[in-house]
Amino acid sequence: MLRPLRIALFGVFVGVLLMGALSSLAVVQVRSSFPQSSGRIDVSRLSAEVEVVRDAAGVPHLYGDSVEDLYTAQGFVQAQDRFFEMDVRRHVTSGRLSELFGEAQLTTDAVIRTLGWRRVAEQEVALLSVGTRRALQAHAAGVNAYLASTDPQELSLEYTVLGLQGALPAPEPWTPVDSVAWLKAMAWELSDARTQELQWSRLLQLVGPERAAELYPQPDLSELEPVLPLGGLRNGEFTDSARDPDRRGTEALPGLPAGAVDALAAAGTAERAVPRLLGDTDGAIGSNSWVLSGEHTESGAPLLSNDPHLAIGIPSTFHQIGLHCRVLDEDCDLDVSGFSFAGMPGVVIGHNQSVAWGFTTPYLDTEDYVLERVRPDGTVFGEDGWQPLETRVEEIRVKGEDEARLITVRSTELGPLVSDVDAQEAAMAAQGGAGEAPVAPVEGEQWGAVLQSTALTPGPSLDALLAINRAQDLDQFREAARDLVAPSQNLVYADRAGTIGYQLPGAVPVREDRDGRLPARGWQEDAAWSSTIPFEQLPWSEDPAEGFLVTANQAVVGPDFPYRLHTAPSQGWRSQQIRDRLTELTADGGKVDAAEAEQLFSDTRVRYADALVPALVGAPVLEPWVADGQRVLAGWDLHADPDSAGAAWFAVLVREVLRLTFDDELPEELRPTGGDRWMAVLAGLVEDPDNPWWDDVSTPEVERRDDVLAEANLAARKEITALMSRDPAGWQWGRIHRLELAHQTLGSSGIGPVEALFNREGPGLGGTTGTVNALSWAVDEPGFVPDNGPTMRMLVDLSDLDASRWINQTGVSGHAFHPHYDDQAELWARDEMMPFVHSTEAVHAAGVDVLVLAPVQ
């Protein structure tokens, strides 16, 4: 589930709140942070006035005479709406959370300093084009203009709450590096290859390769189709209709020495200290996108849909905005609307006047752990013998402390030694705010784990994002995508000329003589990647014959592609459900309109239930009342709707089956969490009643499938009775699967009054793990509250951009109690959407507030 930032708040603070200080805060402090949305504000750096038109949901559309003015205004407006979120994000990516939240964040800071996200971002800024650097500088100037015009105590309620424990320094000026560093967090969050390597390595030691493979089932691509069912290389370039039998073999999976496993375990501990900013991996986060050709639509123009599945929380991940040149020409060529990240210029997902695009995560294997042999003298063994490790000292400032804590980060040419963090943390804690920089202690030769990642190599990814905003056709779009190094994404595309397309960009490693499922050995020649897949050979498609494209984290291509792309993509249940629905809607010449397309977002069909329900219904009954659940399940329509008794019983029962099947053999960090991988594991196991995984190794008896299912049915019957009702008539999925919007920092403080300030609740929800309406819940946490889901939904109608639709998970504002803090949440929860207008006329017609940002005279 979402790993919140853990913050220690003093008991005295609770007393302050309970004594009534909050009432004065509500009057004075809460409203003082609300942004000005009408009138006139002078903003330095602007060359001419920028008009900010906000609609009834507070969504800002900006109108200016130059691209740089628009980016400056965007920085100002984002800071108005979301500066605390921006500030926390830059403290995360620079390893400086301890400055805001104290000693509790030292481990997190140590990990991120070791990974060096900000150092990479600094190098990356220097690689960007002149135009992108100017955009970043203009955006930063806008943020800083807002900071200069606002009293630090009035920036947000969060600063006021944190300040009750001690004065906070005024926020530092925003810089281009602050914006670029967020891409490092995105790349980290949207990949799970490194984690799967750690899990594979541990499982091999515990249960051997055959049983470990059962916990990573691969989808049947003949039934759950990839993005491009056909795809290979022809004459050195990718084509979506080629077959190429030149497949690379996969490596054997040998065991590892105990010391190496310990080093990998230390790396895993370090990984778990990084807060989840976008959501959980292990298949629990993802996204849907599809694009339908005009030959299949009522309007004759394409429809494009996207709904990224990320962490459920408040404020939502994305910030809605429009950036428009008043006169489109060579000097001012920006006319784009969509979803941005607060703290970055431009739009990440959306459309301009000609083209629309969406993103989903392909789960490419762009990371490797590398095992190293390390000596006490600070050397590492390589092909040329023992060589010195690279070292640097990092200072970590802690709120309330005068002296910085120091750590020594060690690296090889392949990456940072992540396994050092545990020893670094212990040494840093012993400093108590003073002392020399520690070095991880070693006695004799030891193992270390280095992370090799494409995201830790500087690249021009922000060039790609800003160029996509301006692309006018598929060729320009693909050329822009060439620079998107990390995070790699599935890009779907449509334009007003009628073309639809797909592109997989990114730096995808080529490994010689190994497939990357296990850590490499740093002293062996194949440890370093030989190259990355050339852009011309990455999968792409233009106007496919079937007239649509679907991406939902499934495999990108079939077995004919010569390179290995994934460790474990999504099983493909969501993507196949969308494919099947589009096929049904367009069969026999059927035409799809926008209303039908919008309904696809809320599809709750649980496809993996087909494999599980017969065995669950047919299990032996240990007590008569258990049969109630089986009868409910037998009559279930296999949809996870909010009022469904079958969906409720199924979820409670599946959790018990997973617990009883795996908790006896797997340590806590390897047990089922969430995501469709574990549903696929169960789907395979129910077909094998005598599989050893069914046996409880803690008992002398040998349990089989029906023994476990019988016990699970009994335990689930007791659980659902405690949760809802003894009578199945009182069971409803939405009663236990409810919307809870937790603030990412203070929302998990453990102090009720503080959480009440920032957290919000909503209605019962449908959907579940692996459904198109993917509202997943954590198997390893109590309750069934969804922790990941559609963070926004967008449907672009290329026949009339003003007929497009969108919705955000919460709202535009990051200010608690602001009218736009959570005003979209109820619509989102009811699977409803708002008009997504783009033209100047429609935007102004929908406008309710107009603010003029004017140059300083």
N, C-alpha and C positions, 0 to 999 in steps of 0.2 A: 504494500500500500504506500501512499504518499508518506515520505519520511520528512516530517516537519522540522524546522529549525527549533532546537530545544533552548529555551530561554529561562534563566533563573530570575524570578522576580521576588523581591524581598517581601516578607510578611508584613512589614510596616506599610508597604504600598497598599496591601489589601485594606488595612485599617484606614488609610487615607480615603480610599474609595468609599468604604462603608460609612464613613463619617459625613459624607455628603459633598465632598469636594467635586464629585462628578457633576452635580447639578450646575455649579458655576462653570465647569468646563463645557458642559453642553451648550450653555448660553454664549459664552465668550469664545471658547477655543474651537468648538466644532465648526461653527459657521464661518469663523475667521479664515479657515483654510479653503473654503469653497472658492472656486475660480470665478473671476469676473467673466461674464459671457456676453455682455453688451456694453456699448459705449466706445471708449477710445483709450488705448494704452500706447505709450511711446516705447519702442523697442530698438535698441542700438543694433547696428549692423544692417538693418533693412535699408534698401535703396528707394523703396516706394511702398505705398500702403498695401497691406494684405487684409482682405476681408475674410472673417471667420463666421460662417453661417452654420448655426447648430439647429438640428431638427428637434422634434418632441422627445426623442430619446437622448438628446445631448450630443449626437454624433456630429463632429465638426467637418465641414468642407471648407477648404482654404482656397482663396482666389488671389493670384498675384501676377506680376509682370515679368518675373524672372524665376528660374529654377532655384537659384540660391536663396531668394527671398522666401520661396515656398518651404524650403528645408529649414530656414531660420524660424519661420512661423510654426512649422511642425514641432520643432524642438520646444518652443515656448508653450504650445498647446499641450503637448505630451507632459511637460513638467507641471502645467496647471492641473491636469487630470490625474497624473500617476507618479509624481516625483518620488514619493517614499518607495514605491515598488522599484523604480529605476535605481535609487540609491542602494537598496538592499541587493539588487542584482549585481551592481558593480562591486559591492563589498564581497559578495560571494565569489565572483570571477577573479578578484584580485587577492583572495585569501585574507580578507580583513574583517570578517564578521565579529571577531572578538572586540574590535573597536566599538561596535554598536551594542553587542549583547553580552560581553564579558567572557570570563574564562571558560564557560561551558562550550564555546565554539573553537577552542584551541585546536582540537583534533581536526575539525573540518578545515580550518585555515592551513594547518600543516600539510594536509593532503593536497589541497589546491595549490599551495606554494610549490610542493614537490612536482605536481603535474605541470606547473608553470603556464597556466592559461594566459595570464596577463603578459608575461614575457613573450609568448608566441604572438599575442595580439599586437604588441608593440612592433614586432618585426613585420607583421602582416600589413600594418598601416603603411609602412615604407614601400611595400610592393604594389599598393593600389594605384590605379590611374590618377592622373591629376584631377580629373573631374570628380572622382569618388572622394578624394581627399578634400576637395573644396566643398563637397556636399556634407561631409562629416564635420568640417570646421563651421559651416553655416549652421548646421543642426546644433552643434555644441554652443554656438553663440546665442541661439535662441533659448536653450536651456538656461544658460548663464544669465541672460537678460531677465528671465523670470526669477532666478535666485536673487539677483541684485535688487529686484523690485519688491521682494517679499521678505518680511521679518522671519528669521529662521524659526521662531516659535509659532508661526502661523502657516508653516508648510503643510503640516498634516497632524491629525490627532495622534498618530503613532509616535511622533517625536515628543509630544507632550507627555504621553504615558511613559515612555522610556526615560524622559527627563526627570520624572519624579524620583528616580533612583540615583540621580546625579546628573549634573549638567553635561549635555552633549556638545561637542564642538560644532560650529556652523558647517554645513555641508561644503565640501570642496567644489571648485569649479568643475564642470563637466568637460571631458576631453574626448577626442575621436577614439582613443584606445578604449574608453569605457563602453562605447557602442560596439566596437569590433569584438571585444572580449566576450560578449554575449553569444557569439557564434560558437565559441569553445564550449560553453555550457550546453548549447543545443546539440552539438556533435556528441558530447558525452551522454546526454540523456537519450538521444535517438539511436543509440547503438547498444547492443547487449553481447557482442561477440566476445569481449574480454571476460565478461561474467560467465559465459557458457564455457570458455576454456577452463576457468577455475573449477566450475562444477564438474566438467568432464574429468578433469585430473583427479578430483577427490572421489568421484564415483568409481573410477577405475580401481582405486585402492580398496574401496569398500566392497564392491560387488562384481568387479570384472567387466570386460568390454561388452559381453553379450547382454547382461542384465542392464548395464548402463545405457546401451542403445535403446532398450525398451522405454526409457524415460525421455528419449528424444525422437519420437516417431516422425518420419518424413511424410508429408502429404502425398497422396496418390494423384499425380498431375494429370492422369487420364480422367479423373472425376472432378477434381478441384483444380481448375485450369489456371495456369500462370497468366500474367499480364499479356504476354505475347506467346500464344501456344506453340507457334513455330518461330524459330529464330536461331540463326547461326551466322557464320562468316562466309563471305564469298569475295574472292579477290582482295582479302584484307580489310573488308568493310562489313558492317553488320547489315543484314537484311532480315525482315520479319517473315520471310517465306523460305529461308534457306535451311538445309539440313547439312550438318557437318559432323561426321562420326568421329572426328579426332578428339576424343575425350581424354582428359587427364585422369590418371588413377588417383585413388585416395590412399593416404598413408595408413599403415597399421597403427593401432593405439596401444603402445607398450605402457607398462607401469612406470612409475617414477620413484626415485630414491626418497626415503623418508624426509631427509633434509630439504629436498626440493619441494615436497608437498607442504612442509612447514612454511617455506618462503611464500608459496602461493597463498596459503591460508592467511599470512600476514598481509599480503596484498588485498585479499578479499575483505579483511577487516577494515583496511584503509578505504576501500571503495564504499563500504557501507556508511562511512562517516560523511560522505558527500550528500547534501540535502537533495531531495527529489524536487526539482523546480518545474518540470513538465509532467512528471508522472512516473509510474513504475514500468520497468521493462518486463522480461519474462513473458512477453506476448500480451501483457495486460494493456499497454498503450498501443496506439496505432492510428489509423485514419481510414476513411473511405473517400474515394473520388471516382467519378465516371464522367465520360463525355459521350454525347449521342449526336450522330451526324444529322444534318437537316433533312436527309432523305427519310428519316424516321420520325420527324416532329411535325406537329400541326402547322407551325409557322414556316417551315422550310429552312430554318436556320438552326445551328447547333444549340444544345443545352449543355451546360457544364456544372457539375456538382462537386462540393468538397465539404467534408466535416472531419477535421483532425480530432483524434481522441487522445486527450491529454488529462492532466490532473484536474479534478473537480475542486474548486476553491474560489476564493474571492480576494482581490479582483481576478477576473478571468485572464487567461494568458495573453489574449489579443486586445488591441485597441483599434476601434474602427475609425477610419478617416478618409477624406478625399483631398487630393492635391491637384489643382487645376490652374493652368496658365489661362489668363483672360483671353489672350490671342495666341493660338497655336501657330508657331512658326519655327524657323531654325534656331532662333535665339531663346525661345521658351517652348519646349516640346514635351511638357509633362501634363498629362490629363488622366489621372489614375485614381481609382477608389478601391477600398478593400480593408484588409486587416493588417495592421502593423504591429511590431513589437515596440512598446514604450521604451525609448532609449535608442532607437535606431531610425535613421531616415528612410523615407520611401514606404512602399507597401510590400508585404511579404506574399500575401495571397489575395487575388482580386482580379481586376480587369482595368484596361485603359480604354480609349475610344475605339480600339480596333480588335484587341485580343483579350482573352481571359485565360487564367491558369489556376491550377490547384496543386497542392503538395500532399504526398503521403510518404511514410517511411518504408524503405525497401529492406531494412535490416541486413545491410551488406556487412561482410566480414572485413572491416577496415582497421582491425586492431589485432595485435598479438602480444601475449606475454612471452618474454624471453628469459629463460633461466640462465643465471650467470654464476660463475665460481669467483668468489671474492676473498681477498686476503686481508689480514689486519693492517697491512701497510698501505691500504687504499688502492690496491691494484686489482685488475680484473683479468681473467684468462681469456685470450682470444686466439685467432688463427696464427698470430705472430708472437704468441707467448703472453707473458704478464705485462699489462699496460696500465698506466695510472687512470683512475676514474676522474671524471670531471667533477669539481665541487664548487658550490657557491653557498654563501651564508645569507639567510633570510631573516629579517627582523619582523616580529609579529607584535603589534601593539595591542594591549588589553585595556579595556575600559576600567578606569580607576587605578591603573598602575603607572608609575613614572618611568620605569625601565622596560625596554622591549624584551620579549622572550626571543631567543635565537635558535635557529635550526640550521643544520648543514644538509643541503640537498646534494645527493650524489647521482651521477648519470653516466651512461655510456654513450657512444655515438648513436645508439638506437633509441634511447629514451631514458626517462628517469627511473631510479630504483625505488619503486613504490613500496616494496617490502621493508624499507627503512623506517617508514612512518611510525610504526609501533614503538621502536626503540627511541626515535626522535621525540615522540610524545612524552615518554617516561623521563628522558633527560631534560626536556623543556619544563616539565612540571616540577622537577627538582630544582630548577633555577630559581623559582619564586620571583621572577622578574629581574634577575641579574645573573651574571656569570658569562663564561665563554661559550661559544657556539659548540654544541655537542656533536659528536660523530657517532653513528650507530656502533655500539661495541661489538667486536668480533674476537673470538678466541680461536685461532687457527682458521683454516679455510672454511668458508660457509657459503650457503646458497643465497642468491638474491633473485628477485623478480623484477624485471624491467618491462615497462609498457611501451610498446612500439605502436604508434597511432598516426593515421593520416591527419587527424585534427591537430596534432602537435607539430606538424610541419607547416610553416607559413604559406598561405596561398591567397589568391585574389577573390575569395568567395563574395565579398560585399560588392565588388565590381559586377558580378553576375546578377545579384539581386536588383541593383539599381538599373542595370541594362535591360533586364526583363520588364521593368516598369515602362520602358520606352519602346519595346519591340512592336513592330507593326505587322509582321507575318512570321510564318514558321521558321524560315531561314534565319531571320534576325533573332528569334526566340532561341533557337538551337545554338546559335553563335554566342549568345549571352550565357546560356547554360554551360558552355565549355569551361567557364571560369569557376563554376560552383564546385569547389574541391571538397569541402566538408562543412556541414553534414550533407552527405549524398541524399537525394530525395527522388521519388517518382514524380515526374512533372507531367500533368495532363494539360492539354492545350486545345483551344478552339478560337476561331476568328470569325469576323462578320462576313468574310468572303466565303465561308462555308467549310474551311479546312478544319479537320480535327487531327490531333497527334499526341504523341507520347515521347518522352526523352528520359533516359536514366543518365544523369551526370555524376561526377564525383571521381576522386582518386581511389581507385579500386586496386589493391595490391595484386601483383602476380608473384606467386610463390613457386619456387622450383623444388620439385621432388617432395613436397609435402602439401597438405591441404588446409592447414591452419586450425584444425580442431583442437590440437594440443599445443602447449607452449613449445617454442623452439629452444635450441641450445645455443647460447651466444657464441661459443667457440667454434661452431660448425659453419661451414660456408653458406648453408641455406637459411641461416637465421635472418639475415637482412633480405628485404624484398628485392627481387631482381629488377622490377619496374612496376609501373601501373598500366592498366589496360588503356590503350590509346582511345581517345574520344571517339574516333571513327568506328571503333569496334564495340562501343557500348550500345546496348539495345535502344532502339527508337522505332517509331512507326509514324506513317502519314496516311490518313484516310484508309484505315484497314477495311478489308472486304466486308466484314460483318456489320460495319457501320457504327460501332461503338468500342470504347476502351474502358476497362475497369481496373482500378488499383485499390487494394485494401490490405497491403502488407504481405500479400501472398508472394510466391516465387515469381520472379520477373520473367524468366524464360524456361523453356523445357529442357530436356536432356541433350539437345543437339548443340547447345552453346559450349564452346571449348573451355571456358574459364569457370571456375567455381566462384559464385558470387556470395552465397549466404552460408551462415552456420545453421540457423533454424528460422526460416521465414514463418509467417502465420500459416496456420493449417489451410486457410482458404475458404472457410465456411461463409464469412461475410462476403467475400468477393464473388463466390459462386452464387450466393443468394441474389446479389445484385445482377449478375449476368443472367441468371434464369428469369428474373423479373423483367429485365429489358427485352430478353428474347420473347417472353410471353406477350409483352405489350406491343412489340413490333411484328409479331407473327401475322402472316397473311396480309401484309401491307398496312398493318396497324400504325397509327400515328400517335405520338405522345405529346400531350400538352403540358404546360408548366405545372398545373395543379396535380396531374398524375405523377409527374416527376418529383414534386415536393413530398408526396406520400412515401417515397422510397426511404427517406431519412428515418422514418419511425417503424420500419419493419422489425418485428421482434421474433421472427421464426428461429427456433433453436435447432439447427440442423444436426448437431452431434447427439441430440436426444434420440434420434432414430436408432442409433446403435445401443444406447444405454437403457431406454425405457423397457424393452421386453425382458431383459434380465432383472431389472429392479422390480417389475411387476410380478415376475415369476418366482421371486425368492421365497424361501420358507417363512412362515409366520410363527414367531415365538410367542406372541400373545394376541388374543383376538382383536384388540383395538388397533393393532398395527395394520390390519387389513383395510382400515379406513383410508390410509394413505395410499395403499396400492390401488384401491378402487378409484380414488381421485386421479392418480397418475394414469390409469388405464383409459380414463375418459378425457384426458388432457389433449388440447388441440396443438400442442407443441409450440405455442406462442407465449412469450414472457410478457403478457400484458399486466398492467397494474392491478386489475381485479381478478387475476387468475389464481385459483387455488392450486392448480397443478404446477404452475411455475414456482409458487412458494414451497410446496412440498418437495419438488425436484431439487431446488437449491439447498434446502436444509439437509436432504438425504445425501446429495452428492458430497457435501462437506464431510459428513460422517463417514462415507465410504472412503474418501481420500485419507482421512485421519486414521481410520482403522487399518487401512492397507499399508501406509508408508511410515507412520510415526514410530513404529517399532524398530525399523532398520535405518532410517535416515536421520542424521543430525539436524538440528533445527534449521540451519542455514540452507539445507538441501531439500527441505520438505515442501510440499505443494503450497504455492502462494496464490496465484491467480493466473489468468490468461488461458488461451485456448490450448496450449501445449498439454496441460494436465487433463483437459477434457479428452484430448486425443489419446493420451496414455490410458485412461479408463476405457475408452472405446475399443482399444486394442485388447486390453486385459479381459474384458467381459467375454471375449470370444475364446478365452483360454482358461477354463475353470480350474485347472490344476497348476497354473503358473505359480512359481515360488513366491512372487510378490504377495499373493493372498495369505500366505502363512504368517502367523504371528510368532516370531522367533523367540518371544519371551515366554511362550507356553510349551509344555511338552508335547501337546497334540499338534498335528499338521492340519491347519485350516485351509479350506478351499474357498472358491468364490462364493458359493451359496451360504457358507458359514459367515463370511464377512458381511454379505448383503443382508442376511437375517439380523445380525447384530446392529448393523447400520440402520435398518428400518426401525428397530426398537428404540435406538438412541434418538433418531430423528423424530419419532412420534412423541417422545418425552419433550424434546426441544421445542417442537412447533406448538405443543400444548402450552408450554411456559411462555412462549413468545406471543401467542395469539389466542388460541381457543382449543378446547378439547373437541369441539364440534367442527368438522371440516367446513361447515357453512360459514364459519368465521375466518377462514384462511384467505388471505389476499396478499399477493406478492408486494403490492405497493405499501402495505402496512409495515413491512420490515425493510423495504428497499426504498428509502426516502432520501430526498435531496437534503444534504447538509453541506453548506458552504463555509468551510473553515478558512480563516485568514492564514496565509502561509507562515507568518511569524508569530504574532501575538495570539492567533487563534488556537494555539495548542499550549498556552502558558500554564494550564492547570489551575488558573484562578478564574472562577466563574464570572465575576463582574467584568473582568478584562475581556474574556471570551465573548460575553454578551454584547460588548461594545462593537465587536468587529465581525462576529460570525452571524450567519443567517440560515434559516431553515426554509424548506419548501415542501411541496406535496410528494406523495408516493409516485414512484417512477416505474415504467416498464423497462424492457430491455435487460440484458445480462451479458455475461462474458460470451464472446463469440457471435453475438447477433449484430445485424447491421446497425441497429440502435444500441451501440456497444457501451452499456453502462455496467462495467465490470466491478466486482467486489472482491475483497481479499479473503481467500480461504483461510489464511493463517491469522486473521484478526477476528475478534468477536463482532457479532452483528453482520448485517448484509448491506450496510450503507455503501453505495457506489463511490469508489475513490478515483475512477477514471471514466471519461465519457466524452461526448462531443463538446469541445470547448467553444465551438461556433459551428454554424451551418451556413452554407452559401449556395445559391442556385442562380447562375447567370444565364439570362435569356439573350442570345446573340441577335435575335430578331429585333429586340427593343430593350436596350440596356436598362431603361427606366422600369421595365416590367420584372426586373430581377428581384430576388428575395434574399434576406439574410437575418441572422439572429446571433447575438453573443450570449455566452453562458450566464453572465451577470449584468454588466453594464459598462458604460464608457468610463465612469468615474472610479477612482480608487479611494475616495473620501467617504468614510463611514457616515451614514445618515444623509449623504447627499441624495437628491431625488434620483440620480442616475447611477447610484452605487449597485443596485440590484434590480432595477426596473425591468430588465429583459428576462430575468430568471423565471418568472411565472410563465411567460410565453414559451420560453425554451423548454420548460418542464412539460408543457402541454403539447409539445411538438408543433408549435406555431411559429410563424416567421413574420418579419416586418418588410415593408417595401424597401428596396435597395436602389435608390434613384441615383442618377449620375449626371444627367444633362443640367446645364446652368438653369434652365427654366424650371425643371422639376425640383432641383435642390432649393432654389429660392422660394418656390411655392410651398415647400414643406418646412421652410425655415421658421423658427419661432424666436431666435435670438441672433443678433448680428453684432459682432465685435470688430472694430477696426484696429489693427496693429499698424502703427505709423512710425516712420523713421524719426529719429531724434533730430530736431532742428538745431 
